[in-house]
Amino acid sequence: MSNFLNATLPLADLLSLYLLFRLKHFMADYVLQTSWMARGKEQPDGWLTALFAHSGVHALGTAAIAAAFAPSMIFLGTIDLFLHASIDRAKTYCGRYTPSQPAFWWIHGVDQEAHHLCHFAYVLAIVLA
């Protein structure tokens, strides 16, 4: 742990990677996510295929970023597949709310922050690799 705390991390790499992960998240969650994925992953039954299709898009993006910066960390794509799926599915268990209800925005915000904390961990793993 002391090596981690004493590490000098290049700011440009941290910032570049984090912005790439933010772009990846925007693309996978808002541009590339189909209505079939969005609706299907939140169903009480038959949700697994849609959830893993959506999480697979995230995983591919994470693997591509890792491959470009630290090829030995490409396995982060697999980790992202399962973490993203778990976070999205957990959101479903918090209840079904509409945007007119404050709980919807609280849950959505926690979901997004959980994803971004994962991205920050991936950035650190890549930079420290």
C-alpha positions in Angstrom: 0.0 0.0 0.0 2.8 2.4 0.7 4.1 2.1 -2.9 0.7 3.1 -4.1 0.5 6.1 -1.8 4.1 7.2 -2.8 3.6 6.7 -6.5 4.0 9.7 -8.8 1.2 9.5 -11.3 1.4 11.4 -14.6 -1.4 13.9 -14.6 -1.7 14.0 -18.4 -2.2 10.2 -18.5 -4.7 10.3 -15.6 -6.7 13.0 -17.3 -6.6 11.6 -20.8 -7.7 8.1 -19.6 -10.4 9.5 -17.4 -11.8 11.6 -20.2 -11.7 8.5 -22.5 -13.6 6.5 -20.0 -16.2 9.3 -19.6 -16.6 9.3 -23.4 -16.8 5.5 -23.5 -19.5 5.7 -20.9 -21.5 8.3 -22.7 -21.3 6.4 -26.0 -22.2 3.1 -24.5 -25.0 4.3 -22.2 -26.6 7.0 -24.3 -25.6 6.6 -28.0 -25.0 2.9 -28.5 -27.6 1.6 -26.0 -30.7 0.5 -28.0 -34.2 0.7 -26.7 -34.2 -3.1 -26.6 -31.2 -3.0 -24.2 -32.6 -0.2 -22.1 -36.0 -1.7 -21.6 -35.0 -5.3 -21.6 -32.3 -5.1 -18.9 -34.9 -3.8 -16.4 -37.5 -6.4 -16.9 -38.4 -8.7 -14.1 -37.9 -11.7 -16.4 -35.8 -12.3 -19.5 -33.4 -9.5 -18.7 -30.1 -11.3 -18.8 -29.5 -11.1 -22.6 -30.3 -7.4 -22.9 -28.2 -6.6 -19.8 -25.2 -8.5 -21.0 -25.5 -7.0 -24.5 -25.4 -3.5 -23.0 -22.6 -4.4 -20.5 -20.7 -6.0 -23.4 -20.6 -2.7 -25.2 -19.1 -1.2 -22.1 -16.6 -4.1 -21.7 -15.4 -3.7 -25.3 -14.8 0.0 -24.8 -12.9 -0.6 -21.6 -10.8 -3.4 -23.3 -10.0 -1.1 -26.2 -8.9 1.7 -23.9 -6.8 -0.7 -21.8 -5.3 -2.3 -25.0 -4.2 1.2 -26.3 -2.5 2.3 -23.0 -1.5 -0.9 -21.2 -2.2 -4.1 -23.1 -1.5 -6.3 -20.0 -4.7 -4.7 -18.5 -7.1 -5.8 -21.3 -8.7 -8.1 -18.7 -10.3 -4.9 -17.3 -12.9 -5.4 -20.0 -14.1 -8.6 -18.4 -14.2 -6.9 -15.0 -16.2 -4.1 -16.5 -18.7 -6.5 -18.0 -19.6 -7.9 -14.7 -19.3 -4.7 -12.6 -21.4 -2.7 -15.1 -24.0 -5.5 -15.2 -24.1 -5.7 -11.4 -24.5 -1.9 -11.0 -27.3 -1.7 -13.6 -29.1 -4.7 -12.2 -28.9 -3.4 -8.7 -30.5 -0.2 -9.9 -33.5 -2.2 -11.0 -33.9 -3.7 -7.5 -34.2 -0.2 -6.1 -37.7 0.2 -7.5 -39.4 1.5 -10.6 -39.7 5.2 -10.5 -40.4 7.8 -13.1 -38.4 11.0 -13.8 -41.2 13.0 -12.0 -40.2 11.3 -8.7 -37.2 12.4 -6.8 -36.2 8.8 -6.0 -35.6 8.3 -9.7 -32.9 10.9 -9.8 -31.3 9.8 -6.6 -31.0 6.2 -7.9 -29.9 7.3 -11.3 -27.2 9.5 -9.7 -25.9 6.8 -7.5 -25.8 4.4 -10.5 -23.8 6.9 -12.6 -21.4 7.6 -9.7 -20.8 3.9 -9.2 -19.9 3.5 -12.8 -17.5 6.5 -12.7 -15.8 5.2 -9.6 -15.2 2.0 -11.5 -13.7 4.0 -14.3 -11.4 5.9 -11.9 -10.2 2.5 -10.6 -9.5 1.3 -14.1 -7.6 4.5 -14.8 -5.4 3.9 -11.7 -4.9 0.3 -12.7 -3.8 1.2 -16.2 -1.5 4.0 -15.1 0.1 1.9 -12.4 0.5 -1.1 -14.7 
